[in-house]
C-alpha cells in the first residue's frame, strides 16, 4: 500500500493512471455494495473472527489505493473546491445519519455488521446530503445548476454509508473493535475516512459524466 501511494503521489497530472484508479475504485464499490445488500441479513454471527488473509488484503488494496489515488487526482487537477464539497457531503451524511438514528432509529440496517446503524438514520443521512448539496450549489454559483449538485449529493450519500459498512464488515470478520489506536475513541484512522474512501471514486465518475473535466 505504501509503495502504491508513493507512486500515486509522484504521478502529478497523469490522467490515464488517475482514470484507471478512479474506475477501479468505482467498480469495486459498486460490486461490493451489491454483495453487502444481499448479505446484510443473511450473515450470522458465525462469520466473526474469520481471518481470510488474501481476501482481506485484496480488499484493503482496493479500498485504499484507488481511494487515495482519486483524492490526490482531485487535488492535482486544482479542483480543491470539489474536494472540499466531497468532505462536507460525507461529514454531513455521517453526522445526520448518527443523529437521526439515535433519535428515531428503530429498524436495524445491518444487525450483525453494525448494530447501531438503522434505516431511519440512513434516511436522515440522505436528507443531510441533499441540504448540503443545495448549499454547495449556492456557494459554487457555477453553470452546472442546482439539480446536478442534488444528483451528486444523492449519489455520494449512499456510497459514503457503504464505505462505513464495509470497514465495519471487515472489523467484525477479524474480531476487532477498532481499526487502529491513532485516534482513541474514534475507532482508528480508517473509521474517520471510510465514508470518503467509499464515495470519492463514484463522486469523480459522476462529476466527469456531468461535465466537469477531471478525468
Order of alpha helices (4+ residues) and beta strands (2+ residues): alpha-alpha-alpha-alpha-beta-beta-alpha-alpha-alpha
